[in-house]
Amino acid sequence: MAKIMICDKMDQSAIDEINARWGCDVMTGQSPEELATTIEPYEAVVIRSATKVRTPAIDAGKNLRVIIRGGVGIDNIDHEYARSKGIDVRNTPAASSDGVAELALGMMFSLARHIHKANVTMRKGEWNKKQYAGIELAGKTLGIIGIGRIGQSLAKKAHALGMKVIAWDKFVEKSPLDIVTMVSKDDLLAQSDFVSLHIPKADGYVIGAEELAKMKPTAYLVNAARGGVVDEQALLDALNAGTIAGAGIDVWAIEPTDNHELASHENVCCLPHLGASSKESQERVGAEVIEILAEYFG
């Protein structure tokens, strides 16, 4: 039987199938240091967002053939180092695209119609009907930063609602969809009523004080991509100064976040990294993980 360790929560039916076909140990909640002490017997490690596979664990994985990230990005794996050691690094980029896109759209609706605010004040017994006059998404401009699978899924949904969709991608010049117009980053920031991020984590901020200053004061920023691509302090400063109207945040620089000032800001729709947390996304992730394991263990 293959030695497979599952380090994060997954769809139970997928875990049951993995166990039946190859055998597996479910060991969640391990720190990078703890993982380095448990990884040696295993040929495959399956993770989601929480577990970090860093260099010490890779060095300790003497029998490791593949690290599988059930999700899009692989920034929680020292992937270049792993590959230099002959260990494959795989992910499931298509499985959660629609789920993340729907969540980003949900935050846009919440911000546009003050749903996140009214939900709280109603529970306090307040009837703030006149205070929460919002806007409609139809006719507004959505700027998508990163026009990969998730960005394209969001573009299609936004277009169906009557939004104009523009995009900027560091690595893409030609639009992959006829409903999306590619523009410069500066033009996107200046023209958009909503800016939604769908990019991997990289060195430095993609949205900092300079970028926020280029946005409309009526515009909203949505981040369901990765914590660390937005300068949280600059975003807080921009919200306090009225530089932008609000933000939807699903991912944070530190998770769980300790940035309570930003999370509790009245103009922020805040979520605890729920992008792929739908039943359907979880099932698709599990199915893709099984397909990858089958390539290695038959």
N, C-alpha and C positions, 0 to 999 in steps of 0.2 A: 504493500500500500504506500502511496506517495505520502510524503510528509508535508502537510499544508497547514499553515497557521493563519487564522482569520483574526485580525486585530481590532476591527471596528464593527459596529452594528451593521447587519445586512438583512435583506429579506430572508425570513426564516425558511421559506421553501427552497431558496437557493442554498442555504447552509445545509439543509437536509439532503439535497441532491449531491452536493460536494462530499458530504460525509459518506453517503451510500456508495458513491463511485470510487472515491479515492481515500477517504478518511481525512479528518481534519480536527484541529484543536482550536477552540474559540477562546482567545485570550485578550479581552478588551481592556482599555484603560491603562496601557503600559506607557511609561515615559520613554523617551529615547534611550535613557541609560538602562532602564529595565529591559527594553527590547534587546539590547546588546547582550544581555545575560541569558536570554531565552531562545534566541534565533538559531543557534548553531545546528540543531538536528533537522531543520526544515529546508525543503527544496523550493517551496513557494510561500510567499507572504502576500496576503490580501489585505489592503487597507482602504479607508475612505478618506475623510478630511482630518480626523483627530490625530491619528498616529503619524509620527515623524520618523522616517527611516534615514538616519544620518550615518556619517562615515564609520563611527565605532560599531554600529550594528552591521553594516555592510562587511566590515573586516571580520566580524565574528561569524558571519553567515557562511561558513566553510562549505556547506552543501547547497547553497542557494543557487537556483537556476533562474528564477523570475520573481520580480516584485510587481504586483498588480494593484493599480490605483483604481478603485471603483468610482469613477468620476472623470472630470475633464482635465484639470491641471495636474502636474506632477511636481509642483514646487515644494511639497512636503517630503520629497525624496531627493537625496543627493544623487540624482540620476546620472549625471556625467561620470561621477566616480564609480557608481555601480556598473555602468557599461564598460568602464575601463578595466574592471575586474572580471569581465565576461558574463555579467549578470544582466539579463534582459529586464527592461522596464516597460510595462504596458499600462494602458488606461482604457477607459470606455467612453470616448468623447461624445458619442451620439446619444447615449442612453438618457441623459438628463437635460438635453437641450430644450425640449418643449416645457419641461417643468420649471426650469430657471427663467425662460422667456415669459411664461405666464406669471411668475412671481414678480418679475420686473414690471410687467404691465399692471399687475395688481397694486403695486406701490404707486405707480403713476395715477391710477384711479383714486387711490387713497389721498394722495397729495392734492390732486385736482379738486376733489370734492370735500376735503377736510374730514374724511372718514376717521382717520386716526385720532383727530382731536375730539370730534363729536362723540365718538364711542366712549371716551374717558369722561367728558363733562356730563353726558347723559347719566352715567352711572353715579355721578355726584348729585344728581337731582337738578341739574341745570338744563334749561331749554334755550339754547343759544342759536335759534333759527336765523336771526338776522346777521349774526357774526360770521356765519359759515357759508356765505354765498361763494360758490366756486366757479370753475371753468369747465368746459367740455373738451375732451381730447380731439374730437373731430375738428379738422381744419387747422390744428396746431402742427408745429414742426418738431419731429423727433430726430435728434442727432444720436447716432449709434457709434460709439468708439469701439471698434473691433467687430468686423463683419464676417465672423466665422459661423459655425453651426448655430450657436445661440443667438448671435446678432441677426442672422438671417431669419430664424424662427420668429424673433420679436418683430422684425421688419414686416413680415407677412401679416402678423396679427394686427399691428398698428395700421398698416395700409388698409386692412379690411374695416377698420374703424373710421377711416376717412382722414388719417394723418398723412402729412407729407414726410417722407423719410429720407434723410441724408446720412452719410456715413464717412468716417475717416478711419483708416487702418494703416498702421506703419508699414505693413507688409503687402498691402493690396492696393493696386492702382485702378484696375478695371472693376466696375461693379459686378458682383455675381448675380444680381437680380435686376430686372428692368424697372422695378418699382423703387429702386434705391439710387440716389445720385451721390457719387463720391465727390467730396470737397476737401479743402485743407482743414487742418485741425482748428486754426483760428477762425475760419469761416463757419465751421460747425458750432463752435462755442458762441459766436456772435449771433447766429441765426436761430438757434434751437430754443424751443419752449421747454423741452425736456431733453436732458442728456443722459444716456444710459450706457454704462460701461460693461463691456464683455470681452475682456482681455486677460491674459495670464499675468501673474506677478513678475515684475522685472526690477532691475536696479533703478532706484529713484521713483519719484512720484509721477504719475501721468497727469493727475490733477492736483495742482498746488495753488498757492496764492495768486500767481500770475495768470493761471488758466481761469480761476474763479472770477477774477476781475474782468475778464473778457465776456462773461456770460451776461445775459439780460437780468435786471433786478427782479423780473417776474418769472424767471426760469427756475426749473427744478433739476437737481442732480440725483441720479439713481445708480447705486452701486450694488449689483448682485454678482460681481466678478470675483475679486480677491481683496482681502484686507491688505492694506499697504500700498495700493495703487492710488489712493487718495490721501493727501495730507490732512489728517483729522483735525489738527489744531487750526490749520488754514481754513478748513471747512467751517469749524465752529466760529472762527473770527468773521467769516463771510456771512454766516447766518445772523450773528449778533449785529453786524453792521448793515444788514439789509442788502448786501451785495447780490445775493440770490434769494429766492422766495422760500425755498425749502429743500429737503433732501430725503431720499429713501435709502436706508442703509441695511443691507442684509449681512455684510461681511465686514470684519473689523481687524485692525492691526494686531490686536491681542484678543484671543478668544478662549474663554468668555471675556468680553470686554470689561475693562476697568475705567473706560471713558464715560463715566456716568453723566457728566455735564453735557456731552454730545447726545447720548442716548435719551436723556430726559428733556432735550430741547423741544419746545412746543411745535416747532416747524420741522421736526424730524419724524418720519415714519420708520421705526426701528424694529428689526427682527433678528433672531438669534441663528443666523446662517441656515435658512430654511429652503434655499433655492432648489435643491434636489429632493426635498423631503415630501414627496408625494408617493402614494401607493404605486402609481404606474411607473414613475421614475425608478423607484427602488426595485421593482420587478424587472425592468429592463437592464438595470445595472447588474443584478444577480445573473440574469441570462447571459450577458456579455462576458462576465467573469468566468462563468462555466465554459463558454466557448473557448476562451483563452486557455484555461487550464487543460481542456481537452487536446489542445495543440501540443502540450508538453507531456501529458500523462496518458493520452489515449482514451 
